Amino acid sequence: MQRWRGYDAAPGGWGRSVVTIGVFDGVHKGHQATIGHTVARARELGVQSVVVTFDPHPAEVVRPGSHPAVLTEPARKAELIEALGVDVLCVVPFTPEFSRVPAEQFVHDVLVEHLHAALVVVGGNFRFGHRAAGDVALLERLGQTFGFGVEGAPLVAEAGTVFSSTYIRSCVDAGDVGAAAAALGRPHRVEGVVVRGDQRGRELGFPTANLLCHRYAAVPADGVYAARLIRRGQHEPLLAAVSVGTNPTFSGRERRVEAYALDFSGDLYGERLALDFVAHLRGQIRYDSIEPLIAQMNQDVERTRRVLA
């Protein structure tokens, strides 16, 4: 898959393409259907498939301070999109200037002049251009003018719930990582670099990797989870019992993501790890002494083994 930074990175002599456009945070089942349809139509037409996405999230530029929790970091999102068979991922820098581009100019500059779109695949609620003035009806009219078709992307739903990034964020925020995984088609992942903590877990017999996550990372609700821990360059993930919260037994204030890797001995400091959250085991509990806390942690480890067996 080719990766372009900006639509003006399209090479000279670039042919026609089938394009889909969106933030695609999470690359969930709905996104997969949209992108999959784009790839299939491009192959039918014998042209390139292009996914256009944006960085940073448009909400943060249009309404500073409103940046939603991020389900997939840029590198992870690119990996997931590439796995769907896309030919080109075009990441458009979403700047204040770009946010003010009128809808008609967006179509001309991006879809026509640079990407030479033969077909554009979008969802029914697709909006584009300054103040989101453009909609699917306008896109279809402009397509008739400039010579490209427009097709709607199929909605993906289960039990009456339409999968969306907003829905998945709400699941993660509630600690329902099982529902999030059902919508994503895989466990929800949180990434971070291992930094030094209070060393308290080591004193209790459960040394943990304290992850420093991205400021906008979609971290699940406070609680204890069964997860798989992925290290770079390692094929097999480790089983992990993960605590998210403030360590109420020790009157902590800083919210942390701490992973105890089962059957592992070694130094993870400085490594960038990923945690795939599989199941919520329990909420955070404040204990009056260390002994019941250690007993509970042993139970958490055994439950993690059973859940991930």
N, C-alpha and C positions, 0 to 999 in steps of 0.2 A: 504494500500500500504506500502510495506517495503521501507525503505530509507537507502541506503548504501553510505558510504563515501569511495570511491575507489572500484575497482573491486575485490581486495583481501578480501573484506568483505563478499564475497559469502560464505555461510556456508558449512561445510563439508557435503557430501552426496547430494549436490545440483544436481537436475536433469537437463534434457534438457530444452531449452528455445528458444523463438523467440525474437530476439534482433533488436532494431533500434538504430541508433547512430546519434547524431547531437547536435548543440548548442541549438536549439529550442527556441531562444529568441523571445518572443511574443506569442508562442504557437498559431500561426495564423491558418487560415483555411487549408492551405497546411500542416502544422505540424499536425493538428488534423486528416487529412486524413491519413497521414503516420502512426501516432500512433494508430489510429483506426484500420487500416489494420493489424498492428502488433498484437493488442489485439485480433482481430477476428481470425487470423491465429493461434495464440497460443491456443485459445479455441478449434478450430477445431482439433488441434494436441494433445490436452490434456496436454499442458505444460505451463510453466510460461511465461508471457510477461515482457520484460525488456527494459527500456529506459535508454540508456547511454548518459550522457551529461557531460559538462566540466565546471570547475570553477577554475580560472577566465576565461574570454573569451580568446580563443587561440590567437586572433590577438594581444592582449596586450603583450603576452609572446614572440611571434615570432617577432613582430614589435613594441617594446615599444613606447608608445605615440600614437598608432593608435586605441586605444580602441573605438569601436563604441558606440553610444548612446544605452542605455539599455532599451528595451521595457518592460521587466518584471524582477523584482528583484527575487533572488533565491527562496524565500519563496512563492511568488506569482506563479512563474513558477511551483513549485512542486504541489501547490494546483490545478492548471489547468490540469496538467498531471494526477494527481490522479483522477480527475473528469472524465477522459476518460477511466477509468477502468483498468489502468496499475497495474500489480502485484508488480513490483520492479522499483524504480528509483535509478540508480547508478550514483552518481556524482563523476567524476574522477578529482582529483586535477591536473590541467594543469600546470606543472612545466617546467622549461627549460630542465630538464633531460628527462621528458616525451615527450617533443616536438622532441627530437632527436631519439626516438625509431623508427627503420625501420618498414615499412609497414608490412612485413612478421612477424616480432616479435610481432607487435600489434595484428595481427590476432591470432597468437598462444597463446600469454599470456592472452589476454582479452577474445576473443570470444571462443577459444577452451578450454584452461586449466581451466579458472575460471567460465565462463558463460555457457559452454557446449552448444553452440548454435546449434540448429537443423535447424534454418532458420534465415537469416539476411535480414531485410527490409531497403533499402536505396533509396535515390533519384538518378536520372541519373547523376547528377553532383557531387556525393559523392567523396571526396578525403580523404586520411588518411595516417598516417605515416610521417616520417621525410621529410620535404620539400614538403609535400602533394604528395609524389611520387606514392602512391597507388590510383587506380581508381576502378571502378566497374568491369572491365574486370579482373584485378588482383584478386579482391575479389572472383570472380566466379571461377577462376583457383585454388585458395587456398581452396575454398569450396569443390571442387572436391577431393582435396588431403586430407582434414581433415574431410570430411563427413557432411558438412552443405550446405543447399541450399541458393540461393540469389534471392530475388524478388525486382523488382522496385516499388517504391512508386508512387502513382498516383499524377500528377500535378493538382493543383487547380487554375483555372483562370476564370475571368469574363470579358466580353467585350474585350477579347484579352490581358488582363493584368494578368500575372502569379504572384500570391501572394508570396511574399518573405519578409524576415525581412528588407532587404535593401529598398524595395519599401515602406514598412510601415514607416520606419524611414524618408524617404523623404516626405511622406504625413504629418507626425507629424511636421517635420521641417518647412514645408510650412504653417502650421496651418490648414491643411485640415483634421480635426479630423473625419469628416464624412466618407471620403475615407478610413482613417485608420480603423475605426470601421467596414466598409464593409469587409475589408480584415481580420481583427481579429475575426470577428463574435461577437464582443462586443465593448463597448467604450474603448478607450485607457486610461490607468490608470497611474497616477503619485502619488507616496507616499512620505510622509515626516513627520517630527516632527514639531509641532507648536512652534515657537520661538517668542520672542518679537521683534517687529519692531519699527517704528517711532511713533506709536500710532496715526498717522494722520487720518486713517480711522475712528477711534472712534470720533475724533473731528468733522469730517464731517457728522457723523450720520450713518456711514457704517463700523462698527468695523470688521476688517478682521483677518483671521487666516493666519499668515505668515509661509509658509512651508519651512523648511530646507530639501532639497531633496538630494539624493545621487549624488555624483559628476558626474556620468555618466548617470544620468536619462535622458530619452528622453522627454524633456520639449517642449511643442508646441511653435510655433513662437509667438513673442510678439503680444498681443491683448487681447480682452475680450471674455470670453467663458461662455456658460451655461454648468454646470456640476452637478453631484451628488456627495455629500460628504458622505463618509462612515466612521463611527467611530467604533472602536473595541467594540464588545459586543452589538452593536445596530443593530436591524433587519431592521429598515427603514432608508434609506439614507435621508439626508437633501438636499434641493435644494440649489445651490450655484452659484453666479456670480463670476467668477474668472478672475483676472487681472494677466497677465504675461508680465513683462517688467520692465522698470526703472523709472516709475512714471515721465514722461516728464514734466508735469505741475510744478513739484517741483524740476526739474533739477536733478533728481536722476541719479546715476551711477551704482548702484548695481542692477543686474537683479533679480527679485523676483517673486514668485508665491504666490498670496494673494487671499484668498477665503472669500467672504462675504456669510455667511450662512443665508438664508432667514428664517424669523419667528423663529429665535433661539436667546435665551439670556442665556449666561453662559460663563464659562471659559474653553477654549480649550488648554491653555498653557501646553506644555509638552506631549500632546497626539500625538500619531501617527495616522495620517489620510490618507485616500486615496481619490483621486479625479478622477472620471470617466468623461472624457471630451466628451460631447455630441454634441455641436455645436459651431462654431465660430460666434460670434455676430458682432464684428467690430475690426478694428485695433486700435493701441494706438494713442491718440490725445493729443496734447499739447494745453492747454487753458491758456488764458491771465489772468483769474481771477477764483475765487472759484465758483461763482454762476453757470456759464454754466457747470462746471464740475459736480456739484451736480445734476443739471437737467439731464445731460447725465447719471449719475449713476442711477437715478430713472428710466430712460428709460431702462437701462440695466437690472435692476431688473424685470421690467414688461415683457421684452422680454424673460428673463430666465423663468419666470413663464409660459408663453405661450408655449415655446419650450418644457419644461419638463412636461407640464400638462398631 
